[in-house]
Amino acid sequence: RVLDGVSVELHSGRITGIVGPNGAGKTTLFRMISGELEPDLGTVTKSRDLKVGYLTQEPTLNSDATLHDEVLSVFEGLLAIEHRMQQLSEEISHKHDSGDVSELMEQYDRLSAQFEAAGGYAHEQRLEEVLGGLGFSMEDRKLPVSALSGGQRCRAALAKLLLQDHNMLLLDEPTNHLDIDAVRWLEKFLAGHHGGAVIISHDRYLMDRVTDRIIEVDKRRLTPYSGNYSNYIETKERNRLSNERQFQKDKDFIEKERAFIAK
C-alpha cells in the first residue's frame, strides 16, 4: 500500500509542487490523476472540461518522422482544416468563371473563422518558439525522431505536451534533460500558462520560482504546505522543533506523574 486515506484538491490556475522520498508514491499519484491507474479504494474526480497532459520521466517517441513533423503532429486537427481550405481555394479558383462558387465561398469562410479561432495562423510560430526554447537547433529539427538521443526524445515529448491545449499539466521531473537556458524558458512558459500544473522535481530552484503550493508525499500520507519550496522547508522545520518540544514536555510530565504515583 502506497497511499492510504489521502484526500487532495488540485486547482487550475495554480502550480503545485510534489515532494517526497523515492518510492513514496509521487508518480503513483500522477498515474491515478491521469487515469493510467485506478485506485483500489476511493475516487479521482475531474471537472467536466478538464484536459490533463502527463509527461512521464521516460516518455516513448518512436517515429521515422523528423523532429519538426513529429511535434507538428499535435496540430493534426488544424492541419486538416488548413488542407481543406487549400482544396476549397483551388476549387474556387477553377470555378470562378462559371459563377457557381457561393457555396464554396461559404464553406471556406466558415473554415477560415474556425481556423483563426483555434490559433491556426500562429501554430508554426508557437512550434518554433517551443522547440527553440527547449534547446533544439535548426539542424536538430531535420533529424528523424529515431536518431535522437534519449534526452532529446524527452525534450521532444515535453514540446508536444506544451503545445497541446491542456488546462492541467502533470510534469514528472521535467528539467532532467534541460540546460539552464531551457529551464528558464520553461519557467516563463509555466508563468504564462492559462491552466494549472503539478510538478514532481528534485530541482529546488525551479520549485522555488514557480510553485505557490507544496504537497509532501511520505508515509502513505499527503501533507499540503502553502508557498514555495523554501517556505515548505522552513515550515516543516518549525513543525519538527515544535513537535520535539511538545514530546519533551509530555515526557517530563509523564516522568513527574510516575514519580508521584510511586511516592
Accessible surface in RSA format (square Angstrom, percent):
REM  Atomic radii and reference values for relative SASA: ProtOr
REM  Chains: A
REM  Algorithm: Lee & Richards
REM  Probe-radius: 1.40
REM  Slices: 20
REM RES _ NUM      All-atoms   Total-Side   Main-Chain    Non-polar    All polar
REM                ABS   REL    ABS   REL    ABS   REL    ABS   REL    ABS   REL
RES ARG A   1   190.30  79.9 120.67  61.5  69.63 165.8  36.23  49.5 154.06  93.4
RES VAL A   2    64.56  42.5  54.74  49.6   9.82  23.7  58.62  50.9   5.94  16.1
RES LEU A   3    27.95  15.6   6.91   4.9  21.04  52.9   7.06   5.0  20.89  56.2
RES ASP A   4    45.72  32.0  43.57  43.4   2.15   5.1   3.55   8.3  42.17  42.1
RES GLY A   5    73.00  90.0   0.00   N/A  73.00  90.0  38.50 105.6  34.50  77.3
RES VAL A   6    49.01  32.2  19.76  17.9  29.24  70.5  24.66  21.4  24.35  66.0
RES SER A   7   107.81  91.1  75.52 100.8  32.29  74.4  45.95  97.9  61.86  86.7
RES VAL A   8    49.06  32.3  18.67  16.9  30.39  73.2  24.67  21.4  24.39  66.1
RES GLU A   9   119.23  68.5 113.33  85.7   5.90  14.0  49.04  94.9  70.18  57.3
RES LEU A  10    43.95  24.5  15.90  11.4  28.06  70.5  16.01  11.2  27.94  75.2
RES HIS A  11    93.24  51.0  86.32  60.0   6.92  17.7  52.19  53.8  41.05  47.8
RES SER A  12    66.29  56.0  39.85  53.2  26.43  60.9  30.40  64.7  35.89  50.3
RES GLY A  13    56.80  70.0   0.00   N/A  56.80  70.0  25.53  70.1  31.27  70.0
RES ARG A  14    89.62  37.6  87.65  44.7   1.97   4.7  32.57  44.5  57.05  34.6
RES ILE A  15    22.58  12.8  22.27  16.6   0.31   0.7  22.27  16.0   0.31   0.8
RES THR A  16     3.99   2.8   3.99   4.0   0.00   0.0   0.00   0.0   3.99   6.0
RES GLY A  17     0.00   0.0   0.00   N/A   0.00   0.0   0.00   0.0   0.00   0.0
RES ILE A  18     0.59   0.3   0.14   0.1   0.45   1.1   0.14   0.1   0.45   1.2
RES VAL A  19    13.51   8.9  10.63   9.6   2.88   6.9  13.51  11.7   0.00   0.0
RES GLY A  20    19.29  23.8   0.00   N/A  19.29  23.8   8.02  22.0  11.27  25.2
RES PRO A  21    74.78  54.5  61.67  56.2  13.11  47.7  73.94  61.0   0.84   5.2
RES ASN A  22   129.78  89.5 100.45  97.1  29.32  70.6  35.40  85.2  94.38  91.2
RES GLY A  23    78.28  96.5   0.00   N/A  78.28  96.5  42.25 115.9  36.04  80.7
RES ALA A  24    14.04  12.9   1.29   2.0  12.74  29.0  12.23  17.2   1.80   4.8
RES GLY A  25     6.49   8.0   0.00   N/A   6.49   8.0   4.61  12.6   1.88   4.2
RES LYS A  26    17.77   8.7  15.49   9.5   2.27   5.4  10.20   9.2   7.56   8.1
RES THR A  27    53.44  38.0  51.11  51.8   2.33   5.6  40.92  55.0  12.52  18.9
RES THR A  28    36.84  26.2  35.86  36.4   0.99   2.4  12.05  16.2  24.79  37.5
RES LEU A  29     9.97   5.6   9.97   7.1   0.00   0.0   9.97   7.0   0.00   0.0
RES PHE A  30     0.00   0.0   0.00   0.0   0.00   0.0   0.00   0.0   0.00   0.0
RES ARG A  31    90.75  38.1  90.75  46.3   0.00   0.0  14.02  19.2  76.73  46.5
RES MET A  32    27.23  14.1  23.94  15.8   3.29   7.8  17.03  14.5  10.20  13.5
RES ILE A  33    19.95  11.4  19.95  14.9   0.00   0.0  19.95  14.4   0.00   0.0
RES SER A  34    30.18  25.5   5.39   7.2  24.79  57.1   5.39  11.5  24.79  34.7
RES GLY A  35    44.08  54.4   0.00   N/A  44.08  54.4  20.16  55.3  23.92  53.6
RES GLU A  36   104.74  60.1  69.26  52.4  35.48  84.5  38.64  74.7  66.09  54.0
RES LEU A  37    61.91  34.5  59.03  42.2   2.89   7.3  60.79  42.7   1.13   3.0
RES GLU A  38   137.34  78.9 122.54  92.7  14.80  35.2  60.02 116.1  77.32  63.1
RES PRO A  39    35.86  26.1  16.99  15.5  18.87  68.6  21.06  17.4  14.81  92.0
RES ASP A  40   148.99 104.4 113.31 112.8  35.68  84.4  38.62  90.9 110.37 110.1
RES LEU A  41   152.97  85.2 133.43  95.5  19.54  49.1 137.10  96.3  15.87  42.7
RES GLY A  42    61.75  76.1   0.00   N/A  61.75  76.1  36.82 101.1  24.92  55.8
RES THR A  43   123.52  87.9  89.51  90.7  34.01  81.1  69.61  93.5  53.92  81.5
RES VAL A  44    62.12  40.9  32.39  29.3  29.73  71.6  36.15  31.4  25.97  70.4
RES THR A  45   125.00  88.9  90.66  91.9  34.35  81.9  74.37  99.9  50.63  76.5
RES LYS A  46    85.45  41.7  58.74  36.0  26.71  63.6  40.68  36.6  44.77  47.7
RES SER A  47    70.77  59.8  48.81  65.1  21.96  50.6  50.73 108.0  20.05  28.1
RES ARG A  48   245.40 103.0 204.88 104.4  40.52  96.5  90.54 123.7 154.86  93.9
RES ASP A  49   105.20  73.7  93.85  93.4  11.35  26.8  48.20 113.4  57.00  56.8
RES LEU A  50    45.65  25.4  23.12  16.5  22.53  56.6  23.28  16.3  22.37  60.2
RES LYS A  51   110.21  53.8 105.09  64.5   5.12  12.2  71.59  64.4  38.62  41.1
RES VAL A  52    36.19  23.8   9.51   8.6  26.67  64.3   9.51   8.3  26.67  72.3
RES GLY A  53     2.18   2.7   0.00   N/A   2.18   2.7   2.18   6.0   0.00   0.0
RES TYR A  54    41.30  19.3  15.22   8.7  26.08  67.9  12.67   9.5  28.63  35.3
RES LEU A  55    11.73   6.5  10.34   7.4   1.39   3.5  11.73   8.2   0.00   0.0
RES THR A  56    44.71  31.8  41.49  42.1   3.22   7.7  37.67  50.6   7.04  10.6
RES GLN A  57    84.31  47.1  71.79  52.5  12.52  29.8  16.84  35.8  67.48  51.2
RES GLU A  58   147.53  84.7 133.11 100.7  14.43  34.3  47.96  92.8  99.57  81.3
RES PRO A  59    27.99  20.4  12.23  11.2  15.75  57.3  16.79  13.9  11.19  69.6
RES THR A  60   117.78  83.8  92.10  93.4  25.69  61.2  64.38  86.5  53.41  80.7
RES LEU A  61    20.86  11.6  18.41  13.2   2.45   6.2  20.39  14.3   0.47   1.3
RES ASN A  62   124.39  85.8  89.15  86.2  35.24  84.8  35.21  84.7  89.18  86.2
RES SER A  63    28.46  24.0  17.12  22.8  11.34  26.1  17.77  37.8  10.68  15.0
RES ASP A  64   129.31  90.6 106.56 106.1  22.75  53.8  37.33  87.9  91.97  91.7
RES ALA A  65    39.02  35.9  25.43  39.2  13.58  30.9  36.07  50.8   2.94   7.8
RES THR A  66    43.82  31.2  42.51  43.1   1.31   3.1  39.83  53.5   3.98   6.0
RES LEU A  67     0.00   0.0   0.00   0.0   0.00   0.0   0.00   0.0   0.00   0.0
RES HIS A  68    43.57  23.8  43.57  30.3   0.00   0.0  33.98  35.0   9.59  11.2
RES ASP A  69    73.88  51.8  66.82  66.5   7.06  16.7  16.72  39.3  57.16  57.0
RES GLU A  70    24.27  13.9  23.25  17.6   1.03   2.4   1.03   2.0  23.25  19.0
RES VAL A  71     0.00   0.0   0.00   0.0   0.00   0.0   0.00   0.0   0.00   0.0
RES LEU A  72    26.65  14.8  26.65  19.1   0.00   0.0  26.65  18.7   0.00   0.0
RES SER A  73    51.22  43.3  39.19  52.3  12.03  27.7  38.88  82.8  12.34  17.3
RES VAL A  74    36.72  24.2   2.91   2.6  33.81  81.5  12.07  10.5  24.65  66.9
RES PHE A  75    11.66   5.8   8.72   5.4   2.94   7.6  11.66   7.1   0.00   0.0
RES GLU A  76   130.76  75.1 128.73  97.4   2.03   4.8  43.71  84.5  87.05  71.1
RES GLY A  77    48.65  60.0   0.00   N/A  48.65  60.0  39.85 109.4   8.80  19.7
RES LEU A  78    18.84  10.5  16.62  11.9   2.22   5.6  16.66  11.7   2.19   5.9
RES LEU A  79    54.91  30.6  50.13  35.9   4.77  12.0  50.61  35.5   4.29  11.6
RES ALA A  80    61.63  56.7  47.69  73.6  13.94  31.7  55.98  78.8   5.64  14.9
RES ILE A  81    26.65  15.2  24.28  18.1   2.37   5.7  26.57  19.1   0.08   0.2
RES GLU A  82    56.54  32.5  56.50  42.7   0.04   0.1  10.32  20.0  46.22  37.7
RES HIS A  83   104.71  57.2 102.93  71.5   1.79   4.6  77.39  79.8  27.32  31.8
RES ARG A  84    82.60  34.7  82.55  42.1   0.05   0.1  33.84  46.2  48.76  29.6
RES MET A  85    13.34   6.9  12.97   8.6   0.37   0.9  13.21  11.2   0.13   0.2
RES GLN A  86   101.22  56.6  96.95  70.9   4.26  10.2  35.73  76.1  65.49  49.7
RES GLN A  87    71.77  40.1  69.81  51.0   1.96   4.7  19.57  41.7  52.20  39.6
RES LEU A  88     0.00   0.0   0.00   0.0   0.00   0.0   0.00   0.0   0.00   0.0
RES SER A  89    54.87  46.4  49.89  66.6   4.98  11.5  13.21  28.1  41.66  58.4
RES GLU A  90   106.62  61.2 103.64  78.4   2.98   7.1  34.31  66.4  72.31  59.0
RES GLU A  91    57.76  33.2  56.40  42.7   1.36   3.2  27.58  53.3  30.18  24.6
RES ILE A  92    22.33  12.7  22.33  16.6   0.00   0.0  22.33  16.1   0.00   0.0
RES SER A  93    78.95  66.7  56.42  75.3  22.52  51.9  28.47  60.6  50.48  70.7
RES HIS A  94   152.50  83.3 119.43  83.0  33.07  84.6  78.73  81.1  73.77  85.8
RES LYS A  95    96.59  47.1  94.28  57.8   2.31   5.5  52.56  47.3  44.03  46.9
RES HIS A  96   119.12  65.1 111.22  77.3   7.90  20.2  70.33  72.5  48.79  56.8
RES ASP A  97   145.64 102.0 109.82 109.3  35.83  84.7  40.76  95.9 104.88 104.6
RES SER A  98    84.34  71.3  43.25  57.7  41.08  94.6  52.78 112.4  31.56  44.2
RES GLY A  99    56.41  69.6   0.00   N/A  56.41  69.6  31.61  86.7  24.80  55.5
RES ASP A 100   106.07  74.3  96.45  96.0   9.63  22.8  27.85  65.5  78.22  78.0
RES VAL A 101    22.32  14.7  22.00  19.9   0.32   0.8  22.32  19.4   0.00   0.0
RES SER A 102    76.32  64.5  69.43  92.7   6.89  15.9  47.46 101.1  28.86  40.4
RES GLU A 103   119.45  68.6 117.01  88.5   2.44   5.8  40.92  79.1  78.53  64.1
RES LEU A 104    19.84  11.0  19.84  14.2   0.00   0.0  19.84  13.9   0.00   0.0
RES MET A 105    83.40  43.2  83.40  55.2   0.00   0.0  75.61  64.3   7.78  10.3
RES GLU A 106   101.96  58.5  99.39  75.2   2.57   6.1  33.63  65.0  68.33  55.8
RES GLN A 107    44.39  24.8  43.34  31.7   1.05   2.5  10.60  22.6  33.79  25.6
RES TYR A 108    66.70  31.1  66.70  37.9   0.00   0.0  31.84  23.9  34.86  43.0
RES ASP A 109    82.43  57.7  76.09  75.7   6.34  15.0  28.33  66.7  54.10  54.0
RES ARG A 110   149.64  62.8 139.00  70.9  10.64  25.3  76.64 104.7  73.01  44.2
RES LEU A 111    35.48  19.8  35.46  25.4   0.02   0.1  35.48  24.9   0.00   0.0
RES SER A 112    25.59  21.6  25.59  34.2   0.00   0.0   5.77  12.3  19.82  27.8
RES ALA A 113    63.05  58.0  51.87  80.0  11.18  25.4  58.36  82.2   4.69  12.4
RES GLN A 114    99.54  55.7  90.95  66.5   8.59  20.5  34.88  74.3  64.66  49.0
RES PHE A 115     3.12   1.6   3.12   1.9   0.00   0.0   3.12   1.9   0.00   0.0
RES GLU A 116   114.64  65.8 103.52  78.3  11.12  26.5  25.96  50.2  88.69  72.4
RES ALA A 117    93.79  86.2  49.85  76.9  43.94 100.0  62.43  87.9  31.37  83.1
RES ALA A 118    57.15  52.5  30.23  46.7  26.92  61.2  42.64  60.1  14.51  38.4
RES GLY A 119    27.92  34.4   0.00   N/A  27.92  34.4  27.41  75.2   0.52   1.2
RES GLY A 120     0.72   0.9   0.00   N/A   0.72   0.9   0.00   0.0   0.72   1.6
RES TYR A 121   141.73  66.2 104.94  59.7  36.79  95.7  97.01  72.9  44.72  55.1
RES ALA A 122    40.56  37.3  39.22  60.5   1.34   3.0  40.09  56.5   0.47   1.2
RES HIS A 123    14.65   8.0  14.65  10.2   0.00   0.0   8.96   9.2   5.69   6.6
RES GLU A 124    72.16  41.4  71.66  54.2   0.50   1.2  53.02 102.6  19.14  15.6
RES GLN A 125   113.43  63.4 105.31  77.0   8.11  19.3  37.72  80.3  75.71  57.4
RES ARG A 126    87.34  36.7  87.34  44.5   0.00   0.0  35.45  48.4  51.89  31.4
RES LEU A 127     0.00   0.0   0.00   0.0   0.00   0.0   0.00   0.0   0.00   0.0
RES GLU A 128    56.52  32.4  51.67  39.1   4.84  11.5  38.41  74.3  18.11  14.8
RES GLU A 129    94.96  54.5  84.02  63.6  10.94  26.0  41.14  79.6  53.82  43.9
RES VAL A 130     6.48   4.3   6.48   5.9   0.00   0.0   6.48   5.6   0.00   0.0
RES LEU A 131     0.00   0.0   0.00   0.0   0.00   0.0   0.00   0.0   0.00   0.0
RES GLY A 132    36.64  45.2   0.00   N/A  36.64  45.2  19.89  54.6  16.75  37.5
RES GLY A 133    16.15  19.9   0.00   N/A  16.15  19.9   9.74  26.7   6.41  14.4
RES LEU A 134     0.69   0.4   0.00   0.0   0.69   1.7   0.00   0.0   0.69   1.9
RES GLY A 135    42.80  52.8   0.00   N/A  42.80  52.8  22.07  60.6  20.73  46.4
RES PHE A 136     6.11   3.1   0.00   0.0   6.11  15.9   0.45   0.3   5.66  16.2
RES SER A 137    56.75  48.0  46.33  61.8  10.41  24.0  51.10 108.8   5.64   7.9
RES MET A 138   120.23  62.3 116.71  77.2   3.51   8.4 103.77  88.2  16.46  21.8
RES GLU A 139   114.87  66.0 112.85  85.4   2.02   4.8  59.21 114.5  55.66  45.4
RES ASP A 140    26.41  18.5  26.37  26.2   0.04   0.1   0.01   0.0  26.39  26.3
RES ARG A 141    22.34   9.4  21.64  11.0   0.70   1.7   7.39  10.1  14.95   9.1
RES LYS A 142   135.48  66.1 119.60  73.4  15.87  37.8  80.94  72.9  54.54  58.1
RES LEU A 143    70.91  39.5  70.34  50.3   0.57   1.4  70.91  49.8   0.00   0.0
RES PRO A 144    50.21  36.6  50.21  45.8   0.00   0.0  50.21  41.5   0.00   0.0
RES VAL A 145     0.00   0.0   0.00   0.0   0.00   0.0   0.00   0.0   0.00   0.0
RES SER A 146    58.39  49.3  39.87  53.2  18.52  42.7  28.53  60.8  29.86  41.8
RES ALA A 147    65.11  59.9  29.58  45.6  35.53  80.8  39.95  56.3  25.16  66.6
RES LEU A 148     9.16   5.1   0.00   0.0   9.16  23.0   0.16   0.1   9.00  24.2
RES SER A 149    63.24  53.4  50.23  67.0  13.01  30.0  52.85 112.5  10.39  14.6
RES GLY A 150    51.73  63.8   0.00   N/A  51.73  63.8  37.15 101.9  14.58  32.7
RES GLY A 151    17.61  21.7   0.00   N/A  17.61  21.7  10.44  28.6   7.17  16.1
RES GLN A 152    34.18  19.1  33.71  24.6   0.47   1.1   5.44  11.6  28.74  21.8
RES ARG A 153    56.43  23.7  56.34  28.7   0.09   0.2  12.30  16.8  44.13  26.7
RES CYS A 154    21.80  16.5  19.92  22.2   1.88   4.4   9.98  25.3  11.81  12.7
RES ARG A 155    37.26  15.6  37.26  19.0   0.00   0.0   5.23   7.2  32.03  19.4
RES ALA A 156     0.00   0.0   0.00   0.0   0.00   0.0   0.00   0.0   0.00   0.0
RES ALA A 157    12.77  11.7   8.01  12.4   4.76  10.8   9.15  12.9   3.62   9.6
RES LEU A 158     2.08   1.2   2.08   1.5   0.00   0.0   2.08   1.5   0.00   0.0
RES ALA A 159     0.00   0.0   0.00   0.0   0.00   0.0   0.00   0.0   0.00   0.0
RES LYS A 160    38.79  18.9  38.79  23.8   0.00   0.0  15.48  13.9  23.32  24.8
RES LEU A 161    12.88   7.2  12.18   8.7   0.70   1.8  12.54   8.8   0.35   0.9
RES LEU A 162     7.58   4.2   0.00   0.0   7.58  19.1   1.10   0.8   6.48  17.4
RES LEU A 163     5.78   3.2   1.43   1.0   4.35  10.9   1.43   1.0   4.35  11.7
RES GLN A 164    70.54  39.4  56.72  41.5  13.81  32.9  13.65  29.1  56.88  43.1
RES ASP A 165    94.08  65.9  80.63  80.3  13.45  31.8  38.91  91.6  55.17  55.0
RES HIS A 166    26.72  14.6  26.57  18.5   0.16   0.4  23.78  24.5   2.95   3.4
RES ASN A 167    31.05  21.4  31.01  30.0   0.04   0.1   8.56  20.6  22.49  21.7
RES MET A 168     7.59   3.9   7.59   5.0   0.00   0.0   7.50   6.4   0.09   0.1
RES LEU A 169     2.52   1.4   2.52   1.8   0.00   0.0   2.52   1.8   0.00   0.0
RES LEU A 170     0.00   0.0   0.00   0.0   0.00   0.0   0.00   0.0   0.00   0.0
RES LEU A 171     0.00   0.0   0.00   0.0   0.00   0.0   0.00   0.0   0.00   0.0
RES ASP A 172     1.54   1.1   1.09   1.1   0.45   1.1   0.00   0.0   1.54   1.5
RES GLU A 173    17.67  10.1  11.36   8.6   6.30  15.0   5.87  11.4  11.80   9.6
RES PRO A 174     7.51   5.5   0.02   0.0   7.49  27.2   0.93   0.8   6.58  40.9
RES THR A 175    16.96  12.1   8.25   8.4   8.71  20.8   1.49   2.0  15.47  23.4
RES ASN A 176    86.79  59.9  52.82  51.0  33.97  81.8  14.35  34.5  72.44  70.0
RES HIS A 177    87.14  47.6  66.15  46.0  20.99  53.7  51.49  53.1  35.65  41.5
RES LEU A 178    21.45  11.9   1.03   0.7  20.42  51.3   3.04   2.1  18.41  49.6
RES ASP A 179    90.14  63.1  74.89  74.5  15.26  36.1  47.54 111.9  42.60  42.5
RES ILE A 180   127.33  72.5 123.53  92.0   3.80   9.2 125.39  90.3   1.94   5.3
RES ASP A 181   112.74  79.0 105.45 105.0   7.29  17.2  30.43  71.6  82.31  82.1
RES ALA A 182     2.29   2.1   1.37   2.1   0.92   2.1   1.90   2.7   0.39   1.0
RES VAL A 183    12.69   8.4  12.69  11.5   0.00   0.0  12.69  11.0   0.00   0.0
RES ARG A 184   101.27  42.5 100.48  51.2   0.79   1.9  40.46  55.3  60.81  36.9
RES TRP A 185    55.14  22.1  52.11  25.2   3.03   7.1  36.05  19.2  19.09  31.0
RES LEU A 186     0.00   0.0   0.00   0.0   0.00   0.0   0.00   0.0   0.00   0.0
RES GLU A 187    16.89   9.7  15.32  11.6   1.58   3.8   8.23  15.9   8.66   7.1
RES LYS A 188   156.03  76.1 142.76  87.6  13.26  31.6  89.33  80.4  66.70  71.0
RES PHE A 189    51.59  25.8  40.64  25.2  10.95  28.5  49.93  30.3   1.66   4.7
RES LEU A 190     3.87   2.2   0.19   0.1   3.67   9.2   0.19   0.1   3.67   9.9
RES ALA A 191    86.73  79.7  48.86  75.4  37.86  86.1  56.71  79.9  30.02  79.5
RES GLY A 192    66.22  81.7   0.00   N/A  66.22  81.7  36.88 101.2  29.34  65.7
RES HIS A 193    31.05  17.0  10.24   7.1  20.80  53.2  12.20  12.6  18.85  21.9
RES HIS A 194   129.61  70.8  96.85  67.3  32.76  83.8  84.84  87.4  44.76  52.1
RES GLY A 195     4.76   5.9   0.00   N/A   4.76   5.9   0.20   0.5   4.56  10.2
RES GLY A 196     0.03   0.0   0.00   N/A   0.03   0.0   0.03   0.1   0.00   0.0
RES ALA A 197     1.03   0.9   0.50   0.8   0.53   1.2   0.50   0.7   0.53   1.4
RES VAL A 198     1.53   1.0   1.53   1.4   0.00   0.0   1.53   1.3   0.00   0.0
RES ILE A 199     0.00   0.0   0.00   0.0   0.00   0.0   0.00   0.0   0.00   0.0
RES ILE A 200     2.91   1.7   2.91   2.2   0.00   0.0   2.91   2.1   0.00   0.0
RES SER A 201     8.85   7.5   0.08   0.1   8.77  20.2   0.38   0.8   8.47  11.9
RES HIS A 202   129.94  71.0 100.23  69.7  29.71  76.0  89.55  92.3  40.39  47.0
RES ASP A 203    39.65  27.8  29.81  29.7   9.83  23.3  19.01  44.7  20.64  20.6
RES ARG A 204   107.18  45.0 105.12  53.6   2.06   4.9  34.61  47.3  72.57  44.0
RES TYR A 205   140.66  65.7 140.15  79.7   0.51   1.3  96.34  72.4  44.32  54.6
RES LEU A 206     0.00   0.0   0.00   0.0   0.00   0.0   0.00   0.0   0.00   0.0
RES MET A 207     0.43   0.2   0.43   0.3   0.00   0.0   0.43   0.4   0.00   0.0
RES ASP A 208    37.35  26.2  27.82  27.7   9.52  22.5  11.79  27.7  25.56  25.5
RES ARG A 209   116.94  49.1  79.98  40.8  36.96  88.0  56.48  77.2  60.46  36.6
RES VAL A 210    20.85  13.7   5.01   4.5  15.84  38.2  10.90   9.5   9.95  27.0
RES THR A 211    10.45   7.4   0.00   0.0  10.45  24.9   0.12   0.2  10.34  15.6
RES ASP A 212    62.95  44.1  56.71  56.4   6.24  14.8  35.41  83.3  27.54  27.5
RES ARG A 213    36.56  15.4  36.56  18.6   0.00   0.0   4.75   6.5  31.81  19.3
RES ILE A 214     0.00   0.0   0.00   0.0   0.00   0.0   0.00   0.0   0.00   0.0
RES ILE A 215     0.97   0.6   0.97   0.7   0.00   0.0   0.97   0.7   0.00   0.0
RES GLU A 216    16.68   9.6  16.52  12.5   0.16   0.4   0.41   0.8  16.27  13.3
RES VAL A 217     0.00   0.0   0.00   0.0   0.00   0.0   0.00   0.0   0.00   0.0
RES ASP A 218    44.66  31.3  40.15  40.0   4.51  10.7   6.18  14.5  38.48  38.4
RES LYS A 219   175.26  85.5 149.24  91.6  26.02  61.9 105.05  94.6  70.21  74.8
RES ARG A 220   113.62  47.7 111.30  56.7   2.32   5.5  22.36  30.6  91.25  55.3
RES ARG A 221   128.18  53.8 127.72  65.1   0.46   1.1  45.62  62.3  82.56  50.0
RES LEU A 222    24.25  13.5   2.51   1.8  21.74  54.6   2.51   1.8  21.74  58.5
RES THR A 223    54.77  39.0  53.90  54.6   0.87   2.1  32.89  44.2  21.88  33.1
RES PRO A 224    80.26  58.5  65.25  59.5  15.01  54.6  65.42  54.0  14.84  92.2
RES TYR A 225    24.75  11.6  18.23  10.4   6.52  17.0  13.54  10.2  11.21  13.8
RES SER A 226    88.81  75.0  80.37 107.3   8.45  19.5  40.21  85.6  48.60  68.1
RES GLY A 227    25.79  31.8   0.00   N/A  25.79  31.8  23.27  63.8   2.52   5.7
RES ASN A 228    45.31  31.2  42.28  40.9   3.03   7.3   4.27  10.3  41.05  39.7
RES TYR A 229    42.76  20.0  42.76  24.3   0.00   0.0   7.46   5.6  35.30  43.5
RES SER A 230    34.55  29.2  33.41  44.6   1.14   2.6  24.16  51.5  10.39  14.6
RES ASN A 231    54.35  37.5  52.28  50.5   2.07   5.0  12.86  31.0  41.49  40.1
RES TYR A 232    11.86   5.5  11.86   6.7   0.00   0.0   1.65   1.2  10.21  12.6
RES ILE A 233    69.98  39.8  68.70  51.2   1.28   3.1  68.86  49.6   1.12   3.0
RES GLU A 234    98.29  56.4  93.14  70.5   5.15  12.3  35.68  69.0  62.60  51.1
RES THR A 235    30.04  21.4  30.04  30.5   0.00   0.0  27.08  36.4   2.96   4.5
RES LYS A 236    84.09  41.0  83.39  51.2   0.71   1.7  52.06  46.9  32.04  34.1
RES GLU A 237    73.18  42.0  71.38  54.0   1.81   4.3  39.22  75.9  33.97  27.7
RES ARG A 238   137.26  57.6 133.64  68.1   3.62   8.6  68.46  93.6  68.81  41.7
RES ASN A 239    68.42  47.2  66.58  64.3   1.84   4.4  18.13  43.6  50.29  48.6
RES ARG A 240   107.41  45.1 103.12  52.6   4.29  10.2  63.73  87.1  43.68  26.5
RES LEU A 241    69.40  38.6  69.08  49.4   0.32   0.8  69.08  48.5   0.32   0.9
RES SER A 242    55.34  46.8  52.79  70.5   2.55   5.9  16.56  35.3  38.78  54.3
RES ASN A 243    99.36  68.5  93.93  90.8   5.42  13.1  25.96  62.5  73.40  70.9
RES GLU A 244    88.90  51.0  82.85  62.7   6.05  14.4  38.55  74.6  50.35  41.1
RES ARG A 245   155.87  65.4 147.46  75.2   8.41  20.0  76.49 104.5  79.39  48.1
RES GLN A 246    91.48  51.2  89.18  65.2   2.30   5.5  40.31  85.8  51.18  38.8
RES PHE A 247   136.83  68.5 132.54  82.1   4.29  11.2 136.19  82.6   0.64   1.8
RES GLN A 248    86.34  48.3  86.34  63.1   0.00   0.0  39.82  84.8  46.52  35.3
RES LYS A 249   140.02  68.3 132.91  81.6   7.11  16.9  83.73  75.4  56.29  60.0
RES ASP A 250    64.70  45.3  63.67  63.4   1.03   2.4  19.72  46.4  44.98  44.9
RES LYS A 251    94.52  46.1  90.93  55.8   3.58   8.5  41.67  37.5  52.85  56.3
RES ASP A 252    58.64  41.1  57.12  56.9   1.52   3.6  18.25  42.9  40.39  40.3
RES PHE A 253   124.48  62.3 121.79  75.4   2.69   7.0 124.07  75.2   0.40   1.2
RES ILE A 254    81.98  46.7  81.17  60.5   0.81   2.0  81.97  59.0   0.02   0.0
RES GLU A 255    91.41  52.5  84.96  64.3   6.45  15.4  35.74  69.1  55.67  45.5
RES LYS A 256   147.66  72.0 139.06  85.3   8.60  20.5  86.96  78.3  60.70  64.7
RES GLU A 257    74.54  42.8  74.53  56.4   0.01   0.0  15.15  29.3  59.39  48.5
RES ARG A 258   165.08  69.3 159.89  81.5   5.18  12.3  52.44  71.7 112.64  68.3
RES ALA A 259    64.03  58.9  50.55  78.0  13.48  30.7  59.10  83.2   4.93  13.1
RES PHE A 260   153.46  76.8 142.75  88.4  10.71  27.9 146.83  89.0   6.63  19.0
RES ILE A 261   135.98  77.4 110.05  82.0  25.93  62.5 115.46  83.1  20.52  55.7
RES ALA A 262    91.94  84.5  50.64  78.1  41.30  94.0  62.35  87.8  29.59  78.4
RES LYS A 263   213.97 104.4 151.96  93.2  62.01 147.6 116.63 105.0  97.33 103.7
END  Absolute sums over single chains surface
CHAIN  1 A    15935.6      12954.2       2981.4       8372.4       7563.2
END  Absolute sums over all chains
TOTAL         15935.6      12954.2       2981.4       8372.4       7563.2
